[in-house]
Amino acid sequence: MKIIAGTDEEKEQVQNYIEYGMPFTSLPAEVIYQDCQLPVGRSYEGFRGGIIKSFDLNSSNCIRSASLFWEGCGELQLIVDKTTHGTKGVFFSAHDDTETFRLNFKWDASQPGGTLNYEFSFSNLANKRSRDVARTYRFLSETTDKKVDLRINGTSALSFNLAIRDNLIDLINKIYGLAVALETVNRAADSEMPFPDVYKTTKGEIANLRDAARLLDGESVVYSWESHWFNLDGDKVQNLECPSLALWIKPLTVRLGDRGVFCGFAQTTLVVGSFECSTDQTNDSERKLVLSPDDQYGNKAVRVMVPPNEEVLKGRDALWTIRPPKVADWLTIVEAAESSDQMRLPE
């Protein structure tokens, strides 16, 4: 057969195939010699020309392991999945544990070092383990503009600047932050939640996941609120006077898409300025207690994790109210919580 390389891209594919054994997807070719007898009535006319696809040389086993190293965050192990050789040198392709980051390396046997490029398949992140994603994307996030070592069979083969393209850096950082938060949640959850599809995860889901991770790390989460409501049939209200310091305990559940995990119990605390009872529009028998903020105390609410002891379990889903602290004291509490200091509420 004769390969017909017409364009510069096709010529490059042929050259890489001959010199390094790199596979190509498709190239035009024609039959120049045939040593077989076709059945009676059949002819080679009409199919002398065609396309050769995915034509590989035999793989080599000269490269058994590969990794990237940077002293700032250690070593990222890679899985070598293809190694070929040609007249000039060796080509190998390796990927990380998540199969979303891939390195391709051409090694010229007559010269030190080689040429390298990388590619990402972010769509493959869905359903990967959060710890694997965190490991890979921590390395990539911290080495975007650093010089790293490519190690082959334990020996440094090439030092290069990873130089990840600007349009990918934000996404890589987002994936890393999401993976760290999800790993924190998974350590506390009743079941492991896999990494989500980054293209289908909403901003609200990401924000809730990050808040849950902060709570589980022992921090306080402060948010603004306009109203909170409670079902009077199921919630117990005690000593509701305004203004009043209100608190309740509910399960902390984290959801990503159609998956949800239970991570413990969180307490919400805020100051109620006014309240009203209303009837549900779709069910007249259900009455709701609607809480509103106080102008002086503001509309900040504070959430913290609480231990799942007997008292917590007994008071869950119930609304409790006590006399509020002084305005200045409450604002100090909120400010401390926003700074991730330990929140101290009056007994």
One Martini backbone bead per residue (centre of mass of N, CA, C, O) as a GRO file, in nm:
protein
  347
    1MET     BB    1   0.100   0.033   0.015
    2LYS     BB    2   0.008   0.386  -0.031
    3ILE     BB    3   0.065   0.680   0.124
    4ILE     BB    4  -0.132   0.986   0.109
    5ALA     BB    5   0.019   1.302   0.173
    6GLY     BB    6  -0.111   1.623   0.136
    7THR     BB    7  -0.112   1.752   0.399
    8ASP     BB    8   0.049   1.870   0.671
    9GLU     BB    9  -0.098   1.687   0.874
   10GLU     BB   10  -0.047   1.417   0.722
   11LYS     BB   11   0.261   1.437   0.722
   12GLU     BB   12   0.294   1.439   1.030
   13GLN     BB   13   0.167   1.163   1.083
   14VAL     BB   14   0.370   0.999   0.917
   15GLN     BB   15   0.628   1.088   1.061
   16ASN     BB   16   0.543   0.993   1.348
   17TYR     BB   17   0.509   0.697   1.267
   18ILE     BB   18   0.799   0.639   1.169
   19GLU     BB   19   0.971   0.772   1.416
   20TYR     BB   20   0.746   0.676   1.677
   21GLY     BB   21   0.470   0.508   1.623
   22MET     BB   22   0.235   0.691   1.591
   23PRO     BB   23  -0.083   0.702   1.575
   24PHE     BB   24  -0.355   0.713   1.342
   25THR     BB   25  -0.675   0.772   1.228
   26SER     BB   26  -0.644   0.891   0.912
   27LEU     BB   27  -0.544   0.785   0.574
   28PRO     BB   28  -0.467   0.802   0.262
   29ALA     BB   29  -0.480   0.522   0.019
   30GLU     BB   30  -0.313   0.274  -0.197
   31VAL     BB   31  -0.295   0.011  -0.411
   32ILE     BB   32   0.019  -0.141  -0.548
   33TYR     BB   33  -0.019  -0.442  -0.424
   34GLN     BB   34  -0.132  -0.782  -0.504
   35ASP     BB   35  -0.147  -1.124  -0.330
   36CYS     BB   36  -0.447  -1.203  -0.441
   37GLN     BB   37  -0.745  -1.394  -0.497
   38LEU     BB   38  -1.031  -1.336  -0.635
   39PRO     BB   39  -1.325  -1.401  -0.702
   40VAL     BB   40  -1.528  -1.467  -0.932
   41GLY     BB   41  -1.615  -1.146  -1.063
   42ARG     BB   42  -1.387  -0.993  -0.926
   43SER     BB   43  -1.248  -0.660  -0.850
   44TYR     BB   44  -1.023  -0.388  -0.787
   45GLU     BB   45  -1.203  -0.204  -0.901
   46GLY     BB   46  -1.286   0.087  -0.690
   47PHE     BB   47  -1.059  -0.008  -0.435
   48ARG     BB   48  -0.763   0.107  -0.440
   49GLY     BB   49  -0.877   0.332  -0.279
   50GLY     BB   50  -0.840   0.476   0.064
   51ILE     BB   51  -0.849   0.410   0.425
   52ILE     BB   52  -0.639   0.439   0.697
   53LYS     BB   53  -0.682   0.303   1.033
   54SER     BB   54  -0.540   0.264   1.323
   55PHE     BB   55  -0.211   0.225   1.286
   56ASP     BB   56   0.007   0.009   1.460
   57LEU     BB   57   0.268  -0.047   1.629
   58ASN     BB   58   0.443  -0.205   1.832
   59SER     BB   59   0.470  -0.219   2.153
   60SER     BB   60   0.651  -0.100   2.421
   61ASN     BB   61   0.839  -0.176   2.747
   62CYS     BB   62   1.045   0.064   2.829
   63ILE     BB   63   0.791   0.200   2.973
   64ARG     BB   64   0.660   0.162   3.310
   65SER     BB   65   0.694   0.463   3.430
   66ALA     BB   66   0.529   0.773   3.549
   67SER     BB   67   0.591   1.128   3.639
   68LEU     BB   68   0.525   1.416   3.835
   69PHE     BB   69   0.746   1.680   3.969
   70TRP     BB   70   0.709   1.884   4.275
   71GLU     BB   71   0.823   2.005   4.571
   72GLY     BB   72   0.551   2.148   4.670
   73CYS     BB   73   0.357   1.852   4.599
   74GLY     BB   74   0.519   1.637   4.464
   75GLU     BB   75   0.372   1.342   4.321
   76LEU     BB   76   0.237   1.242   3.999
   77GLN     BB   77   0.096   0.971   3.903
   78LEU     BB   78   0.121   0.763   3.612
   79ILE     BB   79  -0.041   0.594   3.339
   80VAL     BB   80   0.075   0.374   3.111
   81ASP     BB   81  -0.091   0.309   2.778
   82LYS     BB   82   0.140   0.403   2.559
   83THR     BB   83   0.407   0.248   2.358
   84THR     BB   84   0.626   0.361   2.099
   85HIS     BB   85   0.833   0.290   1.801
   86GLY     BB   86   1.096   0.406   1.585
   87THR     BB   87   1.357   0.541   1.401
   88LYS     BB   88   1.405   0.782   1.636
   89GLY     BB   89   1.192   0.687   1.874
   90VAL     BB   90   0.969   0.765   2.145
   91PHE     BB   91   0.627   0.701   2.243
   92PHE     BB   92   0.406   0.835   2.502
   93SER     BB   93   0.110   0.761   2.703
   94ALA     BB   94  -0.042   0.935   2.989
   95HIS     BB   95  -0.238   0.900   3.295
   96ASP     BB   96  -0.442   0.953   3.538
   97ASP     BB   97  -0.669   0.827   3.762
   98THR     BB   98  -0.917   0.992   3.615
   99GLU     BB   99  -0.877   1.021   3.297
  100THR     BB  100  -0.839   1.363   3.237
  101PHE     BB  101  -0.519   1.351   3.223
  102ARG     BB  102  -0.279   1.399   2.949
  103LEU     BB  103   0.034   1.269   2.826
  104ASN     BB  104   0.259   1.351   2.554
  105PHE     BB  105   0.569   1.181   2.445
  106LYS     BB  106   0.872   1.272   2.273
  107TRP     BB  107   1.168   1.064   2.220
  108ASP     BB  108   1.489   1.137   2.129
  109ALA     BB  109   1.756   0.923   2.113
  110SER     BB  110   1.981   1.150   2.010
  111GLN     BB  111   1.848   1.328   2.245
  112PRO     BB  112   1.782   1.520   2.494
  113GLY     BB  113   1.482   1.478   2.581
  114GLY     BB  114   1.175   1.650   2.464
  115THR     BB  115   0.833   1.638   2.368
  116LEU     BB  116   0.530   1.802   2.504
  117ASN     BB  117   0.181   1.725   2.574
  118TYR     BB  118  -0.161   1.817   2.665
  119GLU     BB  119  -0.480   1.687   2.797
  120PHE     BB  120  -0.841   1.718   2.838
  121SER     BB  121  -1.134   1.534   3.010
  122PHE     BB  122  -1.385   1.663   3.186
  123SER     BB  123  -1.627   1.464   3.126
  124ASN     BB  124  -1.480   1.221   3.303
  125LEU     BB  125  -1.539   1.310   3.610
  126ALA     BB  126  -1.779   1.157   3.638
  127ASN     BB  127  -1.774   0.935   3.919
  128LYS     BB  128  -1.537   1.005   4.065
  129ARG     BB  129  -1.311   1.022   4.307
  130SER     BB  130  -1.240   1.279   4.511
  131ARG     BB  131  -0.942   1.207   4.589
  132ASP     BB  132  -0.837   1.186   4.296
  133VAL     BB  133  -0.911   1.469   4.203
  134ALA     BB  134  -0.756   1.625   4.423
  135ARG     BB  135  -0.474   1.523   4.354
  136THR     BB  136  -0.450   1.620   4.061
  137TYR     BB  137  -0.565   1.928   4.094
  138ARG     BB  138  -0.358   2.022   4.289
  139PHE     BB  139  -0.112   1.995   4.113
  140LEU     BB  140  -0.218   2.173   3.875
  141SER     BB  141  -0.285   2.431   4.039
  142GLU     BB  142   0.024   2.464   4.164
  143THR     BB  143   0.173   2.425   3.848
  144THR     BB  144   0.091   2.625   3.614
  145ASP     BB  145   0.389   2.812   3.662
  146LYS     BB  146   0.578   2.560   3.687
  147LYS     BB  147   0.856   2.360   3.722
  148VAL     BB  148   0.874   2.029   3.603
  149ASP     BB  149   0.910   1.676   3.634
  150LEU     BB  150   0.981   1.414   3.417
  151ARG     BB  151   0.937   1.075   3.505
  152ILE     BB  152   1.122   0.783   3.391
  153ASN     BB  153   1.180   0.516   3.558
  154GLY     BB  154   1.280   0.733   3.797
  155THR     BB  155   1.386   0.939   3.575
  156SER     BB  156   1.486   1.231   3.460
  157ALA     BB  157   1.378   1.362   3.132
  158LEU     BB  158   1.214   1.644   3.201
  159SER     BB  159   1.211   1.999   3.211
  160PHE     BB  160   0.910   2.198   3.263
  161ASN     BB  161   0.656   2.414   3.178
  162LEU     BB  162   0.329   2.369   3.202
  163ALA     BB  163   0.155   2.602   3.092
  164ILE     BB  164  -0.139   2.657   3.137
  165ARG     BB  165  -0.401   2.767   3.001
  166ASP     BB  166  -0.598   3.028   3.082
  167ASN     BB  167  -0.882   2.885   3.004
  168LEU     BB  168  -0.816   2.645   3.238
  169ILE     BB  169  -0.748   2.749   3.524
  170ASP     BB  170  -1.029   2.807   3.645
  171LEU     BB  171  -1.135   2.516   3.615
  172ILE     BB  172  -0.918   2.374   3.783
  173ASN     BB  173  -0.972   2.530   4.047
  174LYS     BB  174  -1.267   2.446   4.071
  175ILE     BB  175  -1.220   2.141   4.084
  176TYR     BB  176  -1.040   2.142   4.332
  177GLY     BB  177  -1.238   2.279   4.532
  178LEU     BB  178  -1.463   2.068   4.494
  179ALA     BB  179  -1.299   1.817   4.584
  180VAL     BB  180  -1.230   1.909   4.871
  181ALA     BB  181  -1.520   1.947   4.969
  182LEU     BB  182  -1.617   1.656   4.903
  183GLU     BB  183  -1.413   1.509   5.085
  184THR     BB  184  -1.516   1.631   5.348
  185VAL     BB  185  -1.803   1.518   5.322
  186ASN     BB  186  -1.730   1.211   5.289
  187ARG     BB  187  -1.606   1.176   5.579
  188ALA     BB  188  -1.914   1.234   5.710
  189ALA     BB  189  -2.080   1.054   5.549
  190ASP     BB  190  -2.300   0.777   5.493
  191SER     BB  191  -2.194   0.821   5.193
  192GLU     BB  192  -2.047   0.817   4.887
  193MET     BB  193  -1.978   1.088   4.674
  194PRO     BB  194  -1.943   1.154   4.364
  195PHE     BB  195  -1.828   1.314   4.115
  196PRO     BB  196  -1.944   1.551   3.919
  197ASP     BB  197  -2.078   1.718   3.661
  198VAL     BB  198  -1.949   2.023   3.576
  199TYR     BB  199  -2.181   2.094   3.350
  200LYS     BB  200  -2.439   2.031   3.572
  201THR     BB  201  -2.350   2.203   3.800
  202THR     BB  202  -2.461   2.425   4.016
  203LYS     BB  203  -2.406   2.706   4.198
  204GLY     BB  204  -2.579   2.621   4.441
  205GLU     BB  205  -2.445   2.344   4.493
  206ILE     BB  206  -2.160   2.452   4.539
  207ALA     BB  207  -2.224   2.642   4.775
  208ASN     BB  208  -2.340   2.421   4.967
  209LEU     BB  209  -2.087   2.246   4.972
  210ARG     BB  210  -1.893   2.455   5.092
  211ASP     BB  211  -2.052   2.508   5.350
  212ALA     BB  212  -2.043   2.219   5.456
  213ALA     BB  213  -1.734   2.201   5.473
  214ARG     BB  214  -1.698   2.428   5.677
  215LEU     BB  215  -1.864   2.304   5.902
  216LEU     BB  216  -1.693   2.033   5.917
  217ASP     BB  217  -1.429   2.221   5.991
  218GLY     BB  218  -1.555   2.428   6.228
  219GLU     BB  219  -1.709   2.645   6.098
  220SER     BB  220  -1.881   2.932   6.021
  221VAL     BB  221  -2.200   3.028   5.875
  222VAL     BB  222  -2.297   3.316   5.691
  223TYR     BB  223  -2.626   3.455   5.621
  224SER     BB  224  -2.879   3.586   5.439
  225TRP     BB  225  -3.220   3.697   5.527
  226GLU     BB  226  -3.588   3.731   5.489
  227SER     BB  227  -3.710   3.433   5.554
  228HIS     BB  228  -3.884   3.203   5.779
  229TRP     BB  229  -4.041   2.878   5.799
  230PHE     BB  230  -4.303   2.702   5.988
  231ASN     BB  231  -4.467   2.423   6.084
  232LEU     BB  232  -4.711   2.408   6.330
  233ASP     BB  233  -4.758   2.095   6.335
  234GLY     BB  234  -4.423   2.027   6.374
  235ASP     BB  235  -4.356   2.289   6.546
  236LYS     BB  236  -4.208   2.419   6.829
  237VAL     BB  237  -4.313   2.701   7.027
  238GLN     BB  238  -4.118   2.927   7.241
  239ASN     BB  239  -4.129   3.233   7.354
  240LEU     BB  240  -4.246   3.442   7.125
  241GLU     BB  241  -4.061   3.729   7.099
  242CYS     BB  242  -4.006   4.077   7.013
  243PRO     BB  243  -3.719   4.035   7.010
  244SER     BB  244  -3.555   3.714   6.912
  245LEU     BB  245  -3.371   3.432   6.978
  246ALA     BB  246  -3.329   3.195   6.723
  247LEU     BB  247  -3.339   2.824   6.712
  248TRP     BB  248  -3.222   2.537   6.511
  249ILE     BB  249  -3.232   2.181   6.422
  250LYS     BB  250  -3.078   2.016   6.140
  251PRO     BB  251  -3.008   1.832   5.892
  252LEU     BB  252  -2.717   1.767   5.700
  253THR     BB  253  -2.766   1.801   5.350
  254VAL     BB  254  -2.615   1.686   5.049
  255ARG     BB  255  -2.650   1.800   4.705
  256LEU     BB  256  -2.606   1.628   4.374
  257GLY     BB  257  -2.849   1.633   4.206
  258ASP     BB  258  -2.976   1.301   4.281
  259ARG     BB  259  -2.777   1.328   4.523
  260GLY     BB  260  -2.761   1.233   4.882
  261VAL     BB  261  -2.619   1.332   5.207
  262PHE     BB  262  -2.548   1.260   5.544
  263CYS     BB  263  -2.357   1.478   5.804
  264GLY     BB  264  -2.561   1.574   6.030
  265PHE     BB  265  -2.583   1.863   6.253
  266ALA     BB  266  -2.739   2.191   6.236
  267GLN     BB  267  -2.723   2.525   6.364
  268THR     BB  268  -2.955   2.794   6.375
  269THR     BB  269  -2.901   3.157   6.413
  270LEU     BB  270  -3.131   3.430   6.505
  271VAL     BB  271  -3.308   3.739   6.469
  272VAL     BB  272  -3.633   3.827   6.554
  273GLY     BB  273  -3.866   4.090   6.462
  274SER     BB  274  -4.101   3.913   6.327
  275PHE     BB  275  -4.441   3.768   6.295
  276GLU     BB  276  -4.650   3.518   6.119
  277CYS     BB  277  -4.954   3.369   6.035
  278SER     BB  278  -5.022   3.119   5.788
  279THR     BB  279  -5.180   2.987   5.503
  280ASP     BB  280  -5.180   2.750   5.292
  281GLN     BB  281  -5.266   2.765   4.958
  282THR     BB  282  -5.311   2.433   4.923
  283ASN     BB  283  -5.358   2.408   5.258
  284ASP     BB  284  -5.569   2.507   5.510
  285SER     BB  285  -5.457   2.314   5.750
  286GLU     BB  286  -5.187   2.464   5.706
  287ARG     BB  287  -4.968   2.626   5.929
  288LYS     BB  288  -4.754   2.918   5.932
  289LEU     BB  289  -4.440   3.039   6.044
  290VAL     BB  290  -4.322   3.372   5.989
  291LEU     BB  291  -4.004   3.508   5.966
  292SER     BB  292  -3.839   3.821   6.052
  293PRO     BB  293  -3.636   4.069   6.065
  294ASP     BB  294  -3.429   4.307   6.228
  295ASP     BB  295  -3.314   4.622   6.195
  296GLN     BB  296  -3.092   4.625   6.420
  297TYR     BB  297  -2.977   4.322   6.387
  298GLY     BB  298  -3.051   4.213   6.124
  299ASN     BB  299  -2.997   3.947   5.844
  300LYS     BB  300  -2.821   3.742   6.013
  301ALA     BB  301  -2.703   3.406   5.994
  302VAL     BB  302  -2.600   3.118   6.196
  303ARG     BB  303  -2.387   2.829   6.140
  304VAL     BB  304  -2.348   2.507   6.311
  305MET     BB  305  -2.219   2.238   6.439
  306VAL     BB  306  -2.356   1.946   6.611
  307PRO     BB  307  -2.383   1.708   6.826
  308PRO     BB  308  -2.539   1.374   6.832
  309ASN     BB  309  -2.711   1.399   7.084
  310GLU     BB  310  -2.985   1.372   7.273
  311GLU     BB  311  -3.061   1.675   7.274
  312VAL     BB  312  -3.048   1.718   6.970
  313LEU     BB  313  -3.253   1.498   6.884
  314LYS     BB  314  -3.490   1.620   7.050
  315GLY     BB  315  -3.463   1.930   6.908
  316ARG     BB  316  -3.525   1.867   6.634
  317ASP     BB  317  -3.723   2.079   6.431
  318ALA     BB  318  -3.727   2.296   6.654
  319LEU     BB  319  -3.834   2.604   6.785
  320TRP     BB  320  -3.618   2.831   6.957
  321THR     BB  321  -3.647   3.084   7.222
  322ILE     BB  322  -3.471   3.382   7.332
  323ARG     BB  323  -3.317   3.620   7.466
  324PRO     BB  324  -3.152   3.869   7.343
  325PRO     BB  325  -2.892   4.028   7.285
  326LYS     BB  326  -2.724   4.276   7.236
  327VAL     BB  327  -2.665   4.432   6.954
  328ALA     BB  328  -2.354   4.451   6.978
  329ASP     BB  329  -2.316   4.149   7.048
  330TRP     BB  330  -2.437   4.031   6.792
  331LEU     BB  331  -2.247   4.171   6.588
  332THR     BB  332  -1.996   4.033   6.707
  333ILE     BB  333  -2.077   3.743   6.649
  334VAL     BB  334  -2.101   3.774   6.343
  335GLU     BB  335  -1.812   3.873   6.289
  336ALA     BB  336  -1.675   3.621   6.404
  337ALA     BB  337  -1.808   3.418   6.212
  338GLU     BB  338  -1.702   3.551   5.947
  339SER     BB  339  -1.397   3.485   6.066
  340SER     BB  340  -1.409   3.186   6.185
  341ASP     BB  341  -1.481   3.199   6.463
  342GLN     BB  342  -1.584   3.118   6.762
  343MET     BB  343  -1.901   3.077   6.861
  344ARG     BB  344  -2.078   3.272   7.121
  345LEU     BB  345  -2.354   3.200   7.311
  346PRO     BB  346  -2.598   3.243   7.507
  347GLU     BB  347  -2.760   3.053   7.757
   0.00000   0.00000   0.00000
